[in-house]
Amino acid sequence: MITSFEIKSREDFVGGAEFGATGAYVRIDGTASGEIDPAHPGNVGIALLDKAPRNARGRVEYRTDVTILRPANPANGNGRLVYEVNNRGRMMLFANLCAGATGNQPKTVADLGNALPLRLGFTLMWSGWDPGAPSANGGLALDAPVATDLAPDAPVGTGDGAPIVRRIREEFVSGTRLGVMETFRLSHNAADSRARLTVRARQTAPRRDVDFAFLDTRTIGLLPGGTKPEIGAIYEFTYNATQPFVLGLGFAATRDLVSRLRHDGESLLGVRLTHVLAFGISQAGRYLRDHIALGFNKDERGARVFDGVFTHVAGIGRLFFNTPFAQPARTRTWHEDHDFPEVQFPFSTATFADPIGGGTASLLRGDDSDPLLIETNTATEYWQKGASLLHTNPEGTHDAVLPNTVRGYFLTGTNHTGRAGVPRDAGPCVLPRNGHDPMAAVRALLVALDEWVVTGRAPPPSRLPRIDDGTLVRAEAVAFPTAPGFAAPHAANDVAPLLDWINPAATARTWRALVPQVGPDGNELAGLKLPDIAVPRGTHTGWNLYKAPYPAGELADRDGTFLAFAATRADREATPDARPSIAERYPTQAVYAAGVETVVAQLRDDRLLLQEDADAYISRANP
């Protein structure tokens, strides 16, 4: 439960600018303090909770950073809250959903892009859930207690126990998702200097020992001093870690804060909320899948927390979070973090038997706590994150029938980081990167989720590749066309059980993930196709391959590919290129524009495109 809320600042948002009929907004930054009863059934699954210090009431305390944007005149709002789960302390909503600027402290209207949620009258909220999230530049974090080992005769939870020490493993890769590194920052404090550092070029390569030195209890550097890590290589560090946080309190903190504002937030929000939605991108989407599966969408009084949940580019992932010495910032891909927890049965919201671990389960709880759920994924999540298992059985032999409270959409021709302004050069990859922006569909689906929650009108039917019509296949069965410079991946990332993340070992059995089949132009056949994909000017994929000095030929982290069509038939025949040229497809600009207009009209009628985005597509097609 939340015990207090301290307001640190309250100010007119972006200078008092107005957003449509909603008008101006107010930004509130503060800290919520709370405590939970370790014996409550809703809390007993939190790892290390039994080793956390307790207050005089026998409760475990926490504090979380909170940011709220609410209409200055609450009567102008729609009475509903969108809670965005932050991603490593960062707000993602304005930069992604709204095509605005990155950062937690927008200063101008331009930073907010199209500001859609504000124009629609939503109250927005963010809060900290990860004690390790960076707090610089307005980052949102959680203040959680450190667990200790108690003496056998000590009162439980007094906090006077000895430090917990455990041998754990971490990985570091310089030059990819975290940029170029000069030193390695550990997730936990080292208890002593007994440690080992190795390096290998790729997951399957042999390890070799590397000399290093502790710079402090959380940082190591290579020796001799000044040595830089090899670009793209996997450094693996094994050490004795200590002082683990009770990380799973992050789930309870979100639950308690949202529940408090939902049922008793009028003094802060100026209105009693009618409905609450949750939205999460990538890591934040995986957080929400865990939030549902672990039962945190039911508060301590038994009431539902989120009415509707929207996860974007989460794949089948969960979090490496509610575990002693967890490392929630990690995400499992082909080359990086491959042997860390993220894959966990059940994957689908349909109920299936697990052929590897046994048992039968669904991601949903099957009670009144289950929210209405929309999940959107790109081609990257099929190649890297096992997304097919959201809507097939674990053996990958037949399609699932999803519950009528769930919708899934494959955003065709898109990669994991797709949004406005993403790089289109090759970067660390063999081929130019994919710049397709899927957020027009995400915006329309968020509006549809809100309508579903409020009025009961269901969103459009799921749009997913399927086994039964041949649009979902084994990676080796994808029929890529011949094209100049085209290099296809030799496999998709596996989906395998991990019995021991500290001493990982290969497993003989895996769940069977599939990928979308492509057509003659190299674009995927199924899914929700926005105009740039339905009326294409090139091949769009959700995968790319690394080039030297990166681990050449490896499936790149989360990048996709764009390979433009040749301009004319003569150009393509000279290469050769099996894909029809631009001139063969669209003899005139008017033909191209007509194709776009037809697709736009259908998507708008299907409630998969908002009118403002439909107008923008037509305007771009008619320069």
C-alpha positions as CSV (number, residue, x, y, z in Angstrom):
1,M,0.0,0.0,0.0
2,I,1.1,3.6,-0.6
3,T,1.7,5.4,2.7
4,S,2.6,8.9,1.5
5,F,3.2,10.9,-1.7
6,E,5.7,13.8,-1.6
7,I,5.3,16.4,-4.4
8,K,8.7,17.8,-5.3
9,S,7.6,20.0,-8.1
10,R,4.4,21.1,-9.8
11,E,4.6,23.3,-12.9
12,D,2.8,24.2,-16.1
13,F,3.8,21.6,-18.7
14,V,5.9,23.0,-21.6
15,G,5.0,26.6,-20.7
16,G,1.3,26.1,-20.5
17,A,0.8,25.1,-24.1
18,E,-2.7,23.8,-24.9
19,F,-3.5,20.5,-26.6
20,G,-6.7,20.6,-28.5
21,A,-9.9,20.6,-26.4
22,T,-8.0,19.3,-23.4
23,G,-6.2,22.5,-23.0
24,A,-3.1,22.9,-20.9
25,Y,-1.4,20.3,-18.7
26,V,0.4,20.3,-15.4
27,R,3.5,18.2,-14.7
28,I,3.9,16.7,-11.2
29,D,7.1,15.1,-10.0
30,G,7.3,13.4,-6.7
31,T,8.1,10.3,-4.6
32,A,5.6,7.7,-3.5
33,S,6.4,5.7,-0.4
34,G,4.9,2.4,0.3
35,E,5.0,-0.8,2.3
36,I,3.9,-4.4,1.7
37,D,2.9,-7.2,4.0
38,P,5.2,-10.1,3.3
39,A,2.5,-12.6,4.4
40,H,-0.1,-11.3,1.9
41,P,-0.8,-13.9,-0.8
42,G,-0.2,-11.3,-3.5
43,N,3.3,-10.7,-2.3
44,V,4.6,-14.1,-1.3
45,G,6.2,-14.7,-4.7
46,I,8.6,-11.8,-4.5
47,A,12.1,-13.2,-4.4
48,L,14.2,-12.4,-1.3
49,L,11.2,-10.7,0.4
50,D,11.7,-13.0,3.4
51,K,15.2,-11.6,3.8
52,A,14.2,-7.9,3.6
53,P,14.3,-5.5,6.6
54,R,10.9,-4.8,8.1
55,N,9.6,-1.8,9.9
56,A,7.8,-1.8,13.3
57,R,4.6,-3.0,11.6
58,G,6.4,-6.0,10.1
59,R,6.1,-4.5,6.6
60,V,8.8,-4.0,3.9
61,E,9.2,-0.5,2.7
62,Y,10.0,1.1,-0.7
63,R,10.0,4.4,-2.5
64,T,9.5,5.1,-6.1
65,D,10.0,8.2,-8.4
66,V,6.8,9.3,-10.0
67,T,5.9,11.7,-12.9
68,I,2.4,12.7,-13.7
69,L,1.0,14.8,-16.5
70,R,-2.7,15.8,-15.9
71,P,-5.0,18.3,-17.5
72,A,-4.8,21.6,-15.8
73,N,-8.6,21.7,-15.8
74,P,-9.5,18.0,-15.0
75,A,-13.0,18.5,-16.4
76,N,-11.4,18.8,-19.9
77,G,-9.7,15.4,-19.6
78,N,-11.3,12.1,-20.4
79,G,-11.1,10.7,-16.9
80,R,-8.7,7.9,-17.9
81,L,-5.1,7.2,-17.1
82,V,-2.3,5.7,-19.4
83,Y,0.5,4.3,-17.3
84,E,3.6,3.9,-19.4
85,V,6.1,1.4,-17.9
86,N,9.5,3.1,-18.2
87,N,12.3,1.4,-20.2
88,R,15.5,1.4,-18.1
89,G,14.3,4.6,-16.4
90,R,13.3,6.2,-19.7
91,M,10.0,7.5,-21.0
92,M,9.5,6.1,-24.5
93,L,5.9,7.3,-25.3
94,F,6.6,10.7,-26.8
95,A,9.7,9.7,-28.8
96,N,8.1,6.5,-30.2
97,L,4.3,6.7,-30.2
98,C,4.2,10.4,-30.8
99,A,7.3,10.8,-33.1
100,G,8.7,13.4,-30.7
101,A,12.1,13.8,-29.0
102,T,13.8,11.4,-26.6
103,G,14.3,12.2,-22.9
104,N,12.3,12.4,-19.7
105,Q,12.1,16.2,-19.5
106,P,10.5,17.6,-22.7
107,K,10.7,21.4,-22.7
108,T,8.9,22.4,-25.9
109,V,5.7,21.4,-27.8
110,A,8.0,20.1,-30.6
111,D,9.5,17.6,-28.1
112,L,6.1,16.0,-27.8
113,G,5.6,15.2,-31.5
114,N,1.9,14.8,-32.3
115,A,1.1,14.7,-28.6
116,L,-1.8,12.3,-29.3
117,P,-2.5,11.1,-25.7
118,L,-2.6,14.7,-24.5
119,R,-5.0,15.8,-27.3
120,L,-7.2,12.9,-26.4
121,G,-7.4,14.0,-22.7
122,F,-5.5,11.2,-21.0
123,T,-3.7,11.6,-17.7
124,L,-0.2,10.1,-18.1
125,M,1.9,8.6,-15.4
126,W,5.3,7.0,-15.0
127,S,7.1,5.5,-12.0
128,G,10.3,3.7,-11.0
129,W,10.3,-0.1,-10.8
130,D,14.0,-1.0,-11.2
131,P,16.5,0.0,-8.5
132,G,19.3,-0.2,-11.1
133,A,17.7,2.2,-13.6
134,P,19.8,5.4,-14.2
135,S,18.5,8.4,-12.3
136,A,20.4,11.0,-14.3
137,N,18.4,13.4,-16.5
138,G,15.1,12.6,-14.8
139,G,15.5,8.9,-14.9
140,L,12.9,7.0,-12.9
141,A,14.1,4.4,-10.3
142,L,12.9,2.5,-7.3
143,D,14.4,2.6,-3.8
144,A,14.3,-1.0,-2.7
145,P,15.9,-2.6,0.4
146,V,18.9,-4.9,0.3
147,A,18.4,-8.5,1.4
148,T,20.6,-10.1,4.0
149,D,21.1,-13.5,5.5
150,L,19.8,-13.7,9.0
151,A,21.3,-15.8,11.8
152,P,19.2,-18.9,12.6
153,D,17.9,-17.4,15.9
154,A,17.4,-13.8,14.6
155,P,13.9,-12.4,14.2
156,V,12.8,-12.6,10.6
157,G,13.3,-9.5,8.5
158,T,15.2,-7.4,11.1
159,G,17.8,-6.4,8.5
160,D,20.6,-7.3,10.9
161,G,21.8,-10.3,8.9
162,A,25.1,-11.1,7.3
163,P,25.7,-10.0,3.6
164,I,24.4,-12.4,1.0
165,V,27.2,-13.5,-1.3
166,R,26.7,-15.5,-4.5
167,R,28.8,-16.4,-7.5
168,I,27.2,-14.9,-10.6
169,R,27.9,-14.2,-14.3
170,E,27.6,-11.1,-16.5
171,E,28.3,-10.4,-20.1
172,F,29.5,-7.2,-21.9
173,V,29.6,-6.4,-25.6
174,S,31.2,-3.2,-26.8
175,G,30.0,-1.3,-29.8
176,T,26.5,-2.7,-30.2
177,R,23.4,-1.9,-28.2
178,L,25.2,0.0,-25.4
179,G,27.7,1.8,-27.6
180,V,31.5,1.6,-27.3
181,M,32.7,0.8,-23.8
182,E,36.0,1.5,-22.2
183,T,35.2,-0.2,-18.9
184,F,32.6,-2.6,-17.7
185,R,30.0,-1.6,-15.1
186,L,28.7,-4.5,-12.9
187,S,25.1,-5.0,-12.0
188,H,26.0,-5.7,-8.4
189,N,28.8,-5.0,-5.9
190,A,31.7,-7.4,-5.9
191,A,32.2,-9.0,-2.5
192,D,35.9,-9.7,-3.2
193,S,38.5,-9.8,-6.0
194,R,38.0,-13.5,-6.8
195,A,36.8,-13.3,-10.4
196,R,37.4,-14.4,-13.9
197,L,37.1,-12.5,-17.2
198,T,37.0,-14.3,-20.6
199,V,36.3,-13.2,-24.2
200,R,35.0,-15.0,-27.3
201,A,34.1,-13.8,-30.8
202,R,30.6,-15.3,-30.8
203,Q,28.4,-17.5,-28.6
204,T,29.8,-20.8,-30.1
205,A,33.5,-19.7,-30.0
206,P,35.9,-20.9,-27.4
207,R,36.7,-18.6,-24.4
208,R,40.1,-17.2,-23.6
209,D,41.1,-15.6,-20.4
210,V,41.6,-11.8,-20.2
211,D,43.6,-9.8,-17.7
212,F,41.6,-7.2,-15.8
213,A,41.6,-5.1,-12.6
214,F,38.8,-3.8,-10.3
215,L,38.6,0.0,-10.6
216,D,36.0,-0.1,-7.7
217,T,33.5,-2.6,-6.4
218,R,31.2,-2.0,-9.4
219,T,33.7,-1.4,-12.3
220,I,36.4,-3.4,-14.0
221,G,38.9,-2.4,-16.7
222,L,41.2,-4.4,-19.1
223,L,44.9,-4.7,-18.5
224,P,47.3,-3.2,-19.3
225,G,45.6,0.1,-18.4
226,G,44.0,1.8,-21.3
227,T,43.3,-1.4,-23.2
228,K,40.0,-1.1,-25.1
229,P,37.5,-4.0,-25.4
230,E,37.3,-5.7,-28.8
231,I,34.3,-4.4,-30.8
232,G,31.5,-6.9,-30.9
233,A,33.3,-9.6,-28.8
234,I,31.5,-11.2,-25.9
235,Y,33.2,-10.6,-22.5
236,E,32.0,-12.9,-19.7
237,F,32.7,-12.0,-16.1
238,T,32.2,-14.4,-13.2
239,Y,32.5,-13.0,-9.7
240,N,31.3,-13.1,-6.1
241,A,28.4,-10.6,-5.9
242,T,26.8,-9.2,-2.8
243,Q,24.1,-6.9,-1.5
244,P,21.2,-7.9,-3.8
245,F,18.1,-5.7,-3.9
246,V,14.7,-7.1,-3.4
247,L,14.0,-6.4,-7.0
248,G,10.5,-7.9,-7.3
249,L,9.2,-5.1,-5.1
250,G,9.1,-3.2,-8.4
251,F,6.0,-5.1,-9.4
252,A,4.3,-4.4,-6.1
253,A,5.2,-0.7,-6.3
254,T,3.6,-0.3,-9.7
255,R,0.5,-2.2,-8.5
256,D,0.1,-0.2,-5.3
257,L,0.7,3.2,-6.9
258,V,-1.8,2.7,-9.8
259,S,-4.3,1.1,-7.4
260,R,-4.1,4.0,-5.0
261,L,-4.6,6.7,-7.7
262,R,-7.3,4.6,-9.3
263,H,-9.4,4.4,-6.1
264,D,-8.2,7.4,-4.1
265,G,-6.4,9.9,-6.5
266,E,-8.9,12.7,-6.8
267,S,-6.8,15.1,-4.6
268,L,-3.8,14.7,-6.8
269,L,-5.4,14.2,-10.2
270,G,-8.5,16.4,-9.7
271,V,-10.8,13.6,-11.0
272,R,-11.8,10.1,-10.1
273,L,-10.4,7.8,-12.7
274,T,-12.9,5.6,-14.7
275,H,-10.4,3.3,-16.4
276,V,-6.6,2.7,-16.5
277,L,-4.5,1.5,-19.4
278,A,-0.9,0.3,-19.4
279,F,1.6,0.7,-22.3
280,G,5.1,-0.7,-22.6
281,I,7.7,-0.8,-25.3
282,S,10.3,-3.6,-25.5
283,Q,11.7,-4.2,-21.9
284,A,8.6,-2.4,-20.6
285,G,6.4,-4.7,-22.6
286,R,8.2,-7.7,-21.1
287,Y,7.6,-6.2,-17.7
288,L,3.9,-6.1,-18.4
289,R,3.8,-9.7,-19.5
290,D,5.4,-10.6,-16.2
291,H,3.1,-8.3,-14.3
292,I,0.1,-10.2,-15.7
293,A,1.6,-13.7,-15.4
294,L,2.8,-13.2,-11.8
295,G,-0.6,-12.0,-10.6
296,F,0.3,-8.3,-10.0
297,N,-2.7,-7.1,-12.0
298,K,-4.7,-7.8,-8.8
299,D,-4.2,-5.4,-6.0
300,E,-4.1,-6.4,-2.3
301,R,-7.8,-5.8,-2.0
302,G,-8.5,-8.2,-5.0
303,A,-9.3,-5.4,-7.5
304,R,-8.0,-5.3,-11.1
305,V,-5.2,-2.8,-11.6
306,F,-5.0,-2.2,-15.4
307,D,-8.2,-2.6,-17.4
308,G,-6.3,-2.8,-20.7
309,V,-2.6,-3.6,-21.5
310,F,-0.7,-2.8,-24.7
311,T,2.7,-4.4,-25.2
312,H,4.9,-3.4,-28.2
313,V,7.9,-5.4,-29.4
314,A,8.1,-7.7,-26.3
315,G,8.0,-11.0,-28.2
316,I,7.4,-13.9,-25.9
317,G,9.8,-12.3,-23.4
318,R,9.6,-11.9,-19.6
319,L,12.1,-10.1,-17.4
320,F,15.3,-11.3,-15.7
321,F,14.0,-9.5,-12.6
322,N,12.2,-11.4,-9.8
323,T,15.3,-13.5,-9.1
324,P,18.2,-13.1,-6.6
325,F,20.9,-11.0,-8.2
326,A,18.8,-10.5,-11.3
327,Q,19.9,-8.1,-14.1
328,P,16.7,-6.7,-15.6
329,A,18.5,-4.5,-18.2
330,R,19.5,-7.6,-20.2
331,T,17.6,-8.9,-23.2
332,R,18.3,-12.2,-25.0
333,T,19.2,-12.1,-28.7
334,W,21.3,-14.3,-31.0
335,H,24.6,-12.6,-30.1
336,E,24.0,-10.9,-26.8
337,D,22.7,-12.1,-23.5
338,H,21.8,-15.4,-25.1
339,D,22.2,-17.4,-21.9
340,F,20.3,-15.2,-19.6
341,P,16.7,-15.6,-18.4
342,E,14.0,-14.2,-20.6
343,V,12.3,-17.2,-22.1
344,Q,9.8,-18.8,-19.8
345,F,6.8,-21.0,-20.4
346,P,3.9,-20.1,-20.8
347,F,4.3,-17.9,-23.8
348,S,0.8,-17.6,-25.3
349,T,-2.4,-16.3,-23.9
350,A,-3.9,-19.5,-25.2
351,T,-3.6,-22.5,-22.9
352,F,-1.1,-25.1,-24.0
353,A,0.8,-28.1,-22.5
354,D,4.6,-27.7,-22.2
355,P,6.4,-30.5,-24.0
356,I,9.7,-29.8,-22.2
357,G,8.9,-28.9,-18.6
358,G,5.5,-30.4,-18.3
359,G,2.3,-28.8,-17.1
360,T,-0.4,-26.8,-18.9
361,A,-0.7,-23.0,-18.6
362,S,-1.5,-19.7,-20.2
363,L,0.1,-16.3,-19.7
364,L,-3.3,-15.1,-18.4
365,R,-4.5,-15.9,-14.9
366,G,-8.0,-16.9,-15.9
367,D,-9.7,-14.7,-13.4
368,D,-11.1,-11.1,-13.1
369,S,-7.6,-9.7,-12.9
370,D,-6.9,-10.4,-16.5
371,P,-6.9,-7.2,-18.6
372,L,-7.9,-6.7,-22.2
373,L,-4.6,-7.2,-24.0
374,I,-3.1,-6.0,-27.3
375,E,0.3,-7.3,-28.4
376,T,2.2,-5.9,-31.4
377,N,5.4,-7.3,-32.7
378,T,7.8,-6.7,-35.6
379,A,9.7,-9.2,-37.8
380,T,12.7,-8.8,-35.4
381,E,10.6,-10.4,-32.6
382,Y,10.0,-13.4,-34.8
383,W,13.7,-13.8,-35.8
384,Q,15.1,-12.9,-32.3
385,K,12.4,-13.3,-29.7
386,G,10.3,-16.3,-30.6
387,A,7.1,-14.2,-31.3
388,S,5.4,-17.0,-33.2
389,L,4.9,-18.8,-29.9
390,L,2.5,-16.1,-28.9
391,H,0.0,-17.7,-31.4
392,T,1.1,-21.3,-32.0
393,N,1.5,-24.3,-29.8
394,P,5.0,-24.8,-28.3
395,E,5.9,-27.4,-30.8
396,G,5.2,-25.0,-33.7
397,T,2.9,-27.4,-35.4
398,H,-0.5,-25.6,-35.3
399,D,-2.0,-22.2,-34.8
400,A,-3.5,-21.1,-31.5
401,V,-7.0,-19.8,-31.0
402,L,-6.4,-16.7,-28.8
403,P,-8.9,-15.7,-26.2
404,N,-11.5,-13.1,-27.3
405,T,-10.0,-10.7,-24.8
406,V,-6.7,-10.7,-26.7
407,R,-5.5,-9.3,-30.0
408,G,-2.2,-9.8,-31.7
409,Y,-0.8,-7.9,-34.7
410,F,2.3,-8.5,-36.7
411,L,3.6,-5.2,-37.9
412,T,4.9,-6.3,-41.3
413,G,8.2,-5.2,-42.7
414,T,9.4,-3.5,-39.4
415,N,12.3,-4.0,-37.0
416,H,12.4,-3.7,-33.3
417,T,13.5,-0.1,-33.0
418,G,11.2,1.1,-35.8
419,R,10.0,4.7,-35.3
420,A,10.3,8.1,-36.9
421,G,13.9,9.1,-37.5
422,V,15.8,5.8,-37.0
423,P,19.1,5.4,-38.9
424,R,18.9,4.1,-42.4
425,D,22.6,3.7,-43.1
426,A,24.3,0.3,-42.6
427,G,25.9,1.1,-39.3
428,P,27.5,-2.1,-37.9
429,C,25.5,-4.2,-40.5
430,V,26.1,-5.7,-43.9
431,L,23.0,-4.1,-45.5
432,P,21.3,-0.6,-45.1
433,R,19.1,-0.6,-42.0
434,N,15.3,-0.5,-42.1
435,G,13.7,2.9,-41.4
436,H,10.1,1.9,-41.6
437,D,8.0,3.6,-38.9
438,P,5.1,1.4,-37.6
439,M,3.8,3.9,-35.0
440,A,0.8,5.0,-37.1
441,A,-0.6,1.5,-36.5
442,V,0.3,1.6,-32.8
443,R,-1.5,4.9,-32.4
444,A,-4.7,3.5,-33.9
445,L,-4.5,0.4,-31.8
446,L,-4.0,2.3,-28.6
447,V,-7.2,4.3,-29.5
448,A,-8.9,0.9,-30.2
449,L,-7.8,-0.5,-26.9
450,D,-9.2,2.5,-25.1
451,E,-12.5,2.1,-26.9
452,W,-12.5,-1.6,-26.0
453,V,-12.0,-0.9,-22.4
454,V,-14.6,1.9,-22.2
455,T,-17.4,0.8,-24.5
456,G,-16.7,-2.9,-25.1
457,R,-16.3,-2.4,-28.8
458,A,-13.6,-4.9,-29.8
459,P,-10.5,-3.9,-31.8
460,P,-10.1,-5.2,-35.4
461,P,-9.3,-9.0,-35.6
462,S,-5.8,-10.1,-35.0
463,R,-3.5,-9.9,-38.0
464,L,-0.8,-12.6,-37.7
465,P,1.1,-15.0,-39.9
466,R,-0.2,-18.5,-39.7
467,I,1.0,-22.1,-40.1
468,D,-2.2,-23.2,-41.9
469,D,-1.9,-20.8,-44.8
470,G,1.9,-21.0,-45.2
471,T,2.7,-17.5,-44.0
472,L,4.5,-18.8,-40.9
473,V,7.4,-21.2,-41.6
474,R,10.8,-22.6,-40.4
475,A,13.6,-20.1,-40.9
476,E,15.3,-22.3,-43.5
477,A,12.1,-22.4,-45.6
478,V,11.8,-18.6,-46.1
479,A,11.9,-18.1,-49.9
480,F,14.1,-15.0,-50.2
481,P,14.4,-13.6,-53.8
482,T,17.7,-13.0,-55.6
483,A,18.9,-9.4,-55.1
484,P,22.2,-7.6,-55.3
485,G,24.2,-7.7,-52.1
486,F,21.5,-9.7,-50.3
487,A,22.7,-11.9,-47.5
488,A,20.1,-14.1,-45.8
489,P,20.4,-15.3,-42.2
490,H,21.1,-19.0,-41.8
491,A,18.8,-19.4,-38.8
492,A,16.6,-17.6,-36.3
493,N,17.4,-17.3,-32.6
494,D,16.4,-20.4,-30.7
495,V,13.8,-20.6,-27.8
496,A,15.3,-22.9,-25.3
497,P,14.9,-23.6,-21.5
498,L,17.7,-22.2,-19.3
499,L,18.2,-24.3,-16.2
500,D,21.2,-22.4,-14.8
501,W,22.0,-18.8,-15.9
502,I,25.2,-18.7,-13.8
503,N,26.7,-21.9,-15.4
504,P,24.7,-22.2,-18.6
505,A,24.8,-25.4,-20.7
506,A,23.3,-26.2,-24.0
507,T,20.0,-28.1,-23.9
508,A,19.0,-30.9,-26.3
509,R,15.3,-29.7,-26.5
510,T,13.9,-26.4,-27.6
511,W,10.5,-24.9,-28.3
512,R,9.9,-24.4,-32.0
513,A,9.8,-20.8,-33.1
514,L,8.8,-20.0,-36.7
515,V,9.2,-16.8,-38.8
516,P,7.1,-15.0,-41.4
517,Q,7.3,-16.2,-45.0
518,V,8.0,-13.6,-47.7
519,G,6.7,-13.0,-51.2
520,P,8.6,-12.5,-54.5
521,D,9.7,-9.0,-53.6
522,G,11.2,-10.2,-50.2
523,N,8.5,-8.6,-48.1
524,E,6.5,-10.6,-45.7
525,L,3.1,-11.9,-46.8
526,A,1.0,-11.7,-43.7
527,G,0.3,-9.1,-41.0
528,L,-0.7,-5.5,-40.6
529,K,0.8,-3.8,-43.7
530,L,1.1,0.0,-43.5
531,P,1.2,1.8,-46.9
532,D,5.0,1.8,-47.1
533,I,4.9,-2.0,-47.0
534,A,1.7,-2.6,-48.9
535,V,2.9,-0.3,-51.7
536,P,6.7,-0.9,-51.3
537,R,9.7,0.7,-52.9
538,G,12.0,-1.9,-51.6
539,T,12.4,-5.0,-49.4
540,H,11.9,-4.5,-45.7
541,T,13.1,-7.0,-43.1
542,G,13.3,-7.3,-39.3
543,W,16.8,-8.7,-39.4
544,N,20.2,-7.8,-40.6
545,L,23.7,-9.3,-40.3
546,Y,26.8,-7.9,-38.6
547,K,29.9,-7.0,-40.7
548,A,33.6,-6.9,-39.6
549,P,35.0,-5.9,-37.1
550,Y,31.7,-7.0,-35.5
551,P,31.1,-10.8,-35.5
552,A,30.6,-11.0,-39.3
553,G,27.6,-13.1,-40.4
554,E,25.9,-13.1,-36.9
555,L,22.3,-12.0,-36.7
556,A,22.4,-8.4,-35.7
557,D,21.0,-7.3,-32.4
558,R,17.7,-5.6,-33.3
559,D,18.3,-4.0,-36.7
560,G,16.4,-4.7,-39.9
561,T,17.2,-4.3,-43.6
562,F,16.0,-2.1,-46.4
563,L,17.1,-3.0,-49.9
564,A,15.6,-0.6,-52.5
565,F,14.2,-1.9,-55.7
566,A,16.0,-1.0,-58.9
567,A,14.8,2.0,-60.7
568,T,14.2,0.3,-64.1
569,R,13.9,-3.1,-65.6
570,A,17.3,-2.6,-67.3
571,D,18.9,-1.7,-64.0
572,R,17.6,-4.8,-62.2
573,E,18.5,-7.2,-65.1
574,A,22.1,-5.8,-65.0
575,T,22.6,-6.8,-61.4
576,P,20.7,-9.3,-61.5
577,D,17.7,-8.6,-59.3
578,A,14.6,-10.9,-59.3
579,R,12.4,-8.2,-57.8
580,P,10.4,-6.0,-60.2
581,S,11.7,-2.5,-60.5
582,I,10.0,0.8,-59.4
583,A,9.2,1.6,-63.1
584,E,7.6,-1.8,-63.6
585,R,5.5,-1.5,-60.5
586,Y,4.5,2.1,-60.8
587,P,4.8,3.5,-64.3
588,T,3.8,6.9,-63.0
589,Q,3.7,8.7,-59.7
590,A,-0.1,8.8,-60.1
591,V,-0.2,5.0,-60.1
592,Y,1.9,4.8,-57.0
593,A,-0.3,7.4,-55.2
594,A,-3.5,5.6,-56.2
595,G,-2.1,2.4,-54.6
596,V,-1.3,4.3,-51.4
597,E,-4.7,5.9,-51.3
598,T,-6.5,2.5,-51.7
599,V,-4.5,1.0,-48.9
600,V,-5.0,4.0,-46.7
601,A,-8.7,4.0,-47.1
602,Q,-9.0,0.3,-46.2
603,L,-6.8,0.7,-43.1
604,R,-8.8,3.7,-42.0
605,D,-12.0,1.8,-42.5
606,D,-10.6,-1.1,-40.5
607,R,-9.7,1.2,-37.6
608,L,-6.0,0.5,-38.1
609,L,-5.1,4.0,-39.1
610,L,-6.3,7.3,-37.6
611,Q,-7.6,10.0,-40.0
612,E,-4.7,12.3,-39.3
613,D,-2.2,9.6,-40.2
614,A,-4.2,8.6,-43.3
615,D,-4.0,12.2,-44.4
616,A,-0.3,12.3,-43.9
617,Y,0.3,9.1,-46.0
618,I,-1.8,10.5,-48.9
619,S,0.0,13.9,-48.7
620,R,3.4,12.2,-48.9
621,A,2.3,10.1,-51.8
622,N,1.2,13.2,-53.7
623,P,4.3,15.5,-53.5
